[in-house]
Amino acid sequence: MERKLLIIMISSVFALASLTGCGKEDGTKYEYADNVIYEEDESSIKLLNSTESEEEFKLNFAIENFETEDVTVKVYDAEENEITENIECTFDAEKNSVSIKGDVSAVTMAEVELNDSTNLKVKDLKNEEFKFLLTSKAEKNGCTYLGDLDDFQLKEEENASSDGEGSDGSGDGEGGEEGEGSGSKKSGGKVRLTKSEIFDLLKGTWKAVDGGFTITFAEGSGDKPYKVTATGEDAFESGVSYFDETKTEEGDHKIRFVTSTGEYGGNCRDIILSADGDTLSYISGTTVNEDGETEYTIVKCHK
C-alpha cells in the first residue's frame, strides 16, 4: 500500500513538472495574457507561448492565411546590438516556430522577417505581456505599423551632449557611420542618430523643384515634440515620431519617420537626405513594374 502511494506521488510530481514547463529537461515555459499580434478576416498571427532551456529559446506561433516566405530571424541584446556569435536562428515553417540556439542568455529581442514586406519584432518575452511591432510595407504611404510602437522607438540617451565619444565627427567607423554626433547610439558597431539629431538635420521647409510640393519639419508639443506638414498632391499634417536613420552606400541619410495618421495608428514615410544636407528626396510612393521590380516615386526638394 505504501509502495503504491509512493509511486502515485512520484508520478504526480513528474506530471505537474511537465504541465508547468519547469522541469529541468524541458526548461521554462512562458504563457501570455494576450497572444494576438494580427487578426483580420481569416488571417491571423498569434504568439502562443515561448520556452527556454539552457541552450535554446523557442517562440511558438499560430499563423493562419498569412504569407511566410524566405523567413529570416535575427536576435538582439538589451543595447539593441545584433547577436551573431555563438547563436543559430531558424524558422520551422511546418510548426510556425522560431528556434534560437546557443548562448541565449543575452537575447532580449527577436526580429522575424516573415516575407519581403512584413517584419515582426518581439521582446519582453519572459513577462506575461510581451511587446511587439509588426511592420507592413505597402505600395502606397510607405508602410504601416501595428503594435507597441513607443516601446520600439530609439530612446534618447541621457546627458548625450556630455558623451565625448565621436563628438568631433572624426570617427573611422565602417562606411563612415562612426562619429555622427555626440548623442548618437551604437548598435552592432554602427552609430544611430537620436530623434533630436535627425530633427536638426530636417528642420525647416523644403520645396520641390517645380514648386508643386513642400514639406515642413517643425517643433510640436506634448507627446509629439515634432510635427510635419506637407502641401501639394501628397498633402498631410501630423505629429511625428522619428523611428530610424541609416546610411546609403553613398553616405546619404535614409530616414524613416512615423506619422500619427493611418488605419493602424501610424504610417511610416521614407526620405533620403543628401550627405551635404542640401537635397531632400521624398519617397511619395512605390509601384511594381512588369518585371516584378519595385520602383519609387521620388520628389526632390531644396530649402
N, C-alpha and C positions, 0 to 999 in steps of 0.2 A: 504494500500500500504506500509506504513512504517512498519507495523507489519510483513508483508510478507518479506520485505527486511531484517528486523532484524533476522527473523528465518533463512533465507538463509545465512546470515553472521555467525550466531552461528553454523549452520551445517557445513559450510566451515572450521571453526576453528577446530571443532572436527575431521573432515576428514583429515585435514592436520596433526594434532597431531597423528592420527592413522598411517598415512603413514610414518612419520619420526621416529616413535617409541619413541617419547619424552614425551608422555602423562604420567601423574603421575601413572596411574594404570598399564600401560604396561612396564614402565621403559625405559631404553635407549637401542637402537639397534645399533650394530656396523657392518658395511659392510666392505669388504676387496677388495683392488685393484686386488690382485691375490689370488684366493682361492684354487688353485691346490696344493695338497700335494703329490699325487702319481697318475700317469697315464701311463698305459702300456697296449697295445692291447685294450681289452674291460673292463679292470679293472681300477678302479679309487677311490681315496679318496679326497674329497673336503670339506673344512670348509666354508659353505655358509655364515654364519653370527653368531653373538652371541648377546644375550640380557641380560640386567642386571636390576634387580629391587632391592628393599631394602633387600630382604631376599633370592634371587635366582640369580644365574648366569647360563645361559644355552648356550651350544655350539651346533649349528645345522649343522650336516654333511650330505653330499650326498655320499653314499658308494655303488659302483657298482661292483658286481662279486668279492668281496674281503671278505674273511672269517672273521667273527666276532663271537667268541665263548667264553663263560665264561668271558665276558668283566669285567674288574675291573678298577676303577678310583681312583686316588689319587690327592691331591692338595697340593701346597707348597706356602710359603710366600717368601718375597724378599730375605731372607737369606738362601733359599733352605731348610728350616725346614718343614717337613711334618705336615700339619694341620689335627688333628684328633678330637679335641674337638669342640663341637657346630657346627658340619658340617656333611652333609649327601650327598654322591655322588652316583648317579645311572646312568645307561645307558638304554635308551629305544631302543630296537632292531628294533621295527617297524618304528619308526621315525628317527632312527640313530641320537639321540640327547643325550648329556650329561647334566645332571641336577645337579647343586651344590647348595644345600640349607643350610641355616643357616647364620652364621656370615661370609659373603663373602667379607667383606671389606679388609681383609689381603691377599686374594688369588691373586697370580701373575702368577702361572703356574699350568697347569693340565697335569697329566700323565695318558694316557689311554692304558691299556694292551688289545689290540684288540683280540689277541689269544695267545697261548703259545709260539709263535715265533715272534710276531710283537708288538712292543712298540712304542707309539706315545707321544711325549711331545710337548705342545704348550704354548706359552707365548706372552707377549706384545699384548694381545687380544683387548685392548682399543685403538689401533692405526690402521691406515689404512692398514699397512703391519704387520701381525703377524709373529712370528718366530716359526719354528717347527723343530723337529728332529725325523725321522722315522727310527727305528732300526729293522732290519730283520735278525733273526738268520738263518744261513744256515748250511747244513750238512758239507760243506767244507768252509775253510777260516774263520771259526768262525761266523762272521756276517757282514752285510753291513749297512752303514749309508746313509741316504738321507735327505738333508735339510741344516739348518744353524748350522753346527757342531761347528764352532768357538764361536757362541753365547751361547752354552750349555756346553762348557768345563769349568772345575773347574778353576776359576780365581786365580792367585797368590795374596796373601794378601800383602798389602804394609807394609813395616817395620816388616815383620814376625819375624825376629830374635830378635826384641825388645819386643815381646809379651812373657812375662814370664810364662804365664799360662800353666802348664803341661810340661814345658821345661825340667824338670828333669826326665820325663818318669815315675813318681811315681803316676800318676792319678789312681783313683779307679773306672773308668767308667765301665759300664756293658760290660761283655765279654772281659775286658782288653783293650778296644778300646780308653780309655782316655789316655792323656799324650803321644801321638805318636810323638811329636816333636813340636818345637816352632812355626813352620809355619802352623800347622795343622788347619783345619777349621771345626767348629762344624756344624752338620746338623742333626736336630732332636735328639739331645742328643748324637750323635756319632761324633767322630773326623775323618775328612777326610784329607788324606795327600795331600800336594801340588805336582805339577808336578816335581819340583826340588827335593823334598824329595824322591819321587818314583825313579827318575833317580839315585840318590845317592845310593839307595839300589841295583840297577841293573847294574850300570856302570861297564864295563869290558867285557871279553869274557867268555862265558860259553860253556863247551864241554860235549857232550853226553858220556855216559859210554863206548859205543862201538866205539867212535871216528868218527862216520859217520855223525854227525850233530854238528854245532856250531852256537851260536847266540851271537852277539856283540852289546852292547849298548854304543854309543859314543856321544860326543858333535857334534852338527851340526852348521848351520849358518842361518842367515836371519830369515824368518818367521817359520822355522823349527829348533829350537835350539837343537833338539836331532835327532839322526838317529840310525837305527838298520840295521844290516846286518846278514843274516843267510846263511849258506852253507850246502850242503847236499841235500837230496831228496826234502825238502820243502824250497829251497833257494829263497831269495828275498833280496832286498836292497831298503831302503826307508827312507825319512824323517818321523818323527813320532810325534804325539801329544798324550800325555798321557791323558786318559779320566777319569778313576776312579780306586779306590782301596777299597776293603772291606776285612773283616776278615772272615776266615772259623771258624767253631766251635773249631778247634784245635789250633787256634791262628795264622795260616799261613796267608800270604798276597795273596789275589786273585786280580790280576792286569789285567786290560784290556787296551790295547793301540791301537791307530788308525794309520794305515799307509796311505800314500797318494796314494796307488795303488788301483785298483779295478774299476769295471764298474760304481759304483755310487760315485766315488770320495773318498772313504775311506773304507778300510776293518778293522775290529777290530779283534785282536788276544788276546787270553787268556793265562795267565801263572799263576802258583802258586809258590810263593817264601816261603820256609820254615821259620818258626819263627826265627831260629838261623842264617838265611841268607846263609846257606851252599848249599842248593839244590834248583834248579830251575826246575820246571816241565812245559815243553812247551806243550800246547794242540795243536797238529797239525791237528786235525780234529775230526769229530763225525760221528757215524753211528747209525742207529736204528736197533735193533735186532728183532728176530721173535716175541717177546712178546711186541713190540712197545716201548721198553725202550731205552733211549739214552745212548750210550756208547762212551767214549772218548778215542782217541788215544794220549797217553802221552809219551813224550821223556824226560827222566830225565837227567839233566846236572849239572856239578860242575865246579867251576873256576879252 
